[in-house]
Amino acid sequence: MDIANEVTGKIYKQYNSVEYYFQLKRTNDSLVKANERLYNKLKQDFEMPDTINKIAIDTIRIDSTEKYRKYQYMEAKVIGNSVSLPNNYIQLNRGALQGLQKDLGVIDVNNAVVGTVIDISNNYAVVMSLLHRQSNISAKLKKTGEVGNIVWDGKKPNIVLLKEIGKNAKVNKGDSVITSGFSEKFPYGLLIGTIDEIVEDKSTNVYTLKVKTAANFYTVEFVYIINNLQKEEPGELLQRVKKTNE
């Protein structure tokens, strides 16, 4: 009888563990959805246009909050990921039929930069991870404001390089590196990482700063894709100026 009770107890324990797992997964999925809704209500994701000298009817889209939306977030699940290759990619379960486009920024659930969407099919997308040797993201030092570029040297999967920071900048280990806002892909101020090492090359006037990524590329499971709803007009204007002055 004791043996039977013991066996029965083990079965109940295993059943409860499985049930708990699925309950936890449902909770996590719900949290991701809730975060998506919260992201889309953040103050910094709206931008009021300057109307001092404006007499035409404003055609920038307006949502139910009567604000001028600039960034919109869409959640996605990671279905494929690599970290140990010279060029790493992340696959997502969202595509053109869900409203995705190429060249959209991607962050993790903690608001840390992950990469950029580079290709899509009807229902899936491929992201160029920060851990890719062709990745190049505009960044700045949060404390002092100097702007540079984030690249990867193909070595450690949690370390990227911040280039083009002049040696006149006051840089300390642990300083935050954030998105500059100069790219249409990412809003200003998203965390890329923190300075892990300052490499001083005496033959140049700039630092090479090793940055520990805020995103954990080993464990990323859900992400948010950022769509800049106002990117077309400034992009078209810049291309027209470049073409005119060639």
C-alpha positions in Angstrom: 0.0 0.0 0.0 2.8 2.4 0.9 4.5 1.6 -2.5 1.3 2.3 -4.3 0.9 5.6 -2.5 4.5 6.5 -3.3 3.9 5.8 -7.0 0.7 7.7 -7.1 2.4 10.6 -5.4 5.1 10.7 -8.0 2.6 10.6 -10.8 0.7 13.5 -9.3 3.9 15.4 -8.8 4.9 14.9 -12.4 1.4 15.9 -13.6 1.5 19.0 -11.5 5.0 19.9 -12.9 3.7 19.6 -16.5 0.6 21.5 -15.7 2.7 24.2 -14.0 5.0 24.5 -17.1 2.1 25.1 -19.5 0.4 27.5 -17.1 3.7 29.4 -16.8 4.1 29.5 -20.6 0.5 30.9 -21.0 1.4 33.6 -18.4 4.6 34.5 -20.2 2.8 34.8 -23.6 0.2 37.0 -21.9 2.9 39.2 -20.5 4.5 39.7 -23.9 1.1 40.7 -25.4 0.5 43.1 -22.5 4.0 44.7 -22.9 3.2 45.2 -26.6 0.1 47.2 -25.7 2.1 49.2 -23.2 4.9 50.0 -25.6 2.4 51.4 -28.0 1.2 53.9 -25.4 4.7 55.2 -24.4 5.0 59.0 -24.5 8.3 58.9 -26.5 6.6 56.9 -29.3 4.6 60.0 -30.3 5.9 63.2 -31.9 3.9 66.4 -32.3 4.7 68.2 -35.6 5.8 71.8 -35.5 2.7 73.8 -36.7 3.9 77.3 -36.1 3.8 78.2 -39.9 1.6 75.3 -41.0 -1.6 76.1 -42.8 -2.2 72.9 -44.8 -4.3 70.1 -43.3 -2.0 67.8 -41.3 -1.9 64.3 -43.0 0.3 62.5 -40.4 -1.8 59.6 -39.0 -3.5 60.2 -35.7 -4.6 57.4 -33.4 -7.3 57.3 -30.8 -5.3 59.2 -28.2 -5.3 62.2 -30.6 -1.5 62.2 -30.6 0.8 61.9 -33.6 2.2 58.4 -33.5 5.8 57.9 -34.6 6.8 54.4 -33.4 4.7 51.3 -33.2 5.7 48.0 -31.6 4.8 44.4 -32.7 5.8 41.4 -30.7 7.3 38.3 -32.3 8.6 34.9 -31.1 12.1 33.8 -31.9 12.0 30.5 -33.9 15.7 30.4 -34.8 18.9 32.0 -33.5 22.7 31.7 -33.8 25.4 33.3 -31.7 28.7 31.4 -32.6 28.9 32.1 -36.4 30.9 34.9 -38.0 27.5 36.3 -39.1 24.5 35.6 -36.9 20.8 35.8 -37.7 17.6 35.5 -35.8 14.4 34.1 -37.3 10.9 35.4 -36.2 7.4 34.1 -36.7 6.1 37.3 -38.3 6.1 38.4 -41.9 4.5 40.6 -44.6 1.0 39.3 -43.9 1.4 40.6 -40.3 2.6 44.0 -41.4 6.3 43.6 -41.3 8.7 45.4 -43.7 12.5 45.3 -44.2 14.8 47.6 -42.3 12.9 47.7 -39.0 14.6 47.8 -35.7 14.3 44.9 -33.2 14.6 44.9 -29.4 14.2 42.4 -26.7 11.6 42.4 -23.9 13.9 44.5 -21.7 14.1 47.3 -24.3 17.7 46.3 -25.4 18.7 46.4 -29.0 18.9 43.1 -30.8 19.3 43.9 -34.5 17.5 44.8 -37.8 15.0 43.0 -40.0 16.7 42.4 -43.3 14.3 40.1 -45.2 10.7 38.8 -44.9 8.4 36.2 -46.4 4.6 36.1 -45.9 4.8 34.8 -42.3 8.5 34.9 -41.3 11.3 37.4 -40.9 15.1 37.3 -40.7 16.9 39.7 -38.4 20.6 40.6 -38.8 21.7 40.3 -35.2 24.1 42.8 -33.6 26.4 39.8 -33.7 27.0 40.2 -37.5 30.1 41.7 -39.1 28.0 43.8 -41.4 25.8 45.2 -38.6 26.3 48.9 -38.1 24.1 50.9 -35.7 24.4 54.6 -34.8 25.0 54.9 -31.0 26.0 57.5 -28.5 27.4 57.7 -25.0 24.5 58.4 -22.7 26.4 60.4 -20.2 28.4 62.7 -22.5 26.6 62.5 -25.9 29.4 61.6 -28.2 28.2 59.6 -31.3 29.8 56.6 -32.9 28.9 53.3 -34.6 28.3 49.9 -33.0 29.9 47.0 -35.0 30.9 43.4 -34.2 34.4 41.9 -34.6 33.2 38.3 -34.8 34.7 37.3 -31.5 32.7 37.3 -28.2 28.9 36.9 -28.5 28.3 39.4 -25.7 30.8 42.1 -26.7 30.4 44.6 -29.5 32.6 47.6 -30.4 31.8 51.3 -30.3 33.9 53.1 -32.9 34.8 56.7 -33.7 34.6 58.1 -30.2 37.3 60.8 -29.9 39.9 60.6 -27.1 38.7 64.0 -25.8 35.5 62.2 -24.6 35.3 61.4 -20.9 34.7 57.7 -20.9 34.5 55.3 -18.0 33.9 51.6 -17.6 30.3 50.9 -17.0 29.0 53.9 -18.9 25.8 53.2 -20.9 25.7 53.2 -24.7 22.3 54.0 -26.3 20.8 54.4 -29.7 21.5 57.9 -31.0 18.1 58.5 -32.7 19.9 59.4 -36.0 18.5 56.2 -37.6 14.9 55.8 -38.6 15.1 52.2 -37.3 15.4 53.0 -33.6 14.1 55.7 -31.3 16.6 57.7 -29.2 17.7 56.2 -25.9 17.3 52.4 -26.3 20.0 50.6 -24.4 22.7 48.8 -26.5 25.0 48.0 -23.6 27.6 49.2 -21.2 31.3 49.9 -21.7 33.3 46.9 -20.6 36.8 47.9 -21.7 38.5 51.0 -23.1 41.1 50.3 -25.8 43.5 53.2 -26.5 45.4 53.0 -29.8 48.2 55.5 -29.6 48.4 55.7 -33.4 44.8 57.2 -33.7 42.8 60.0 -32.1 39.8 57.7 -31.3 39.0 55.0 -28.8 37.9 51.5 -29.5 35.3 50.8 -26.8 34.3 47.2 -26.0 30.6 47.2 -25.0 28.9 44.4 -23.2 25.5 43.9 -24.8 22.4 44.6 -22.8 20.6 41.9 -24.8 21.4 38.3 -23.9 21.6 36.6 -27.3 21.8 33.2 -25.8 18.4 33.3 -24.2 16.3 35.7 -26.4 12.9 34.2 -26.8 10.5 37.1 -27.6 11.3 40.4 -29.3 9.5 43.6 -30.4 9.8 44.9 -33.9 9.7 48.7 -34.2 8.0 50.4 -37.1 8.7 54.1 -37.6 5.5 55.4 -39.1 7.1 58.7 -40.1 10.2 57.4 -41.8 9.2 57.8 -45.4 9.1 61.6 -45.8 12.5 62.5 -44.3 14.1 59.5 -46.2 12.6 60.7 -49.5 13.7 64.3 -48.8 17.3 63.2 -48.1 17.4 61.0 -51.3 16.1 64.0 -53.4 18.8 66.3 -52.0 21.6 63.7 -52.6 20.3 63.2 -56.2 20.2 66.9 -56.8 23.7 67.5 -55.6 25.4 64.6 -57.3 
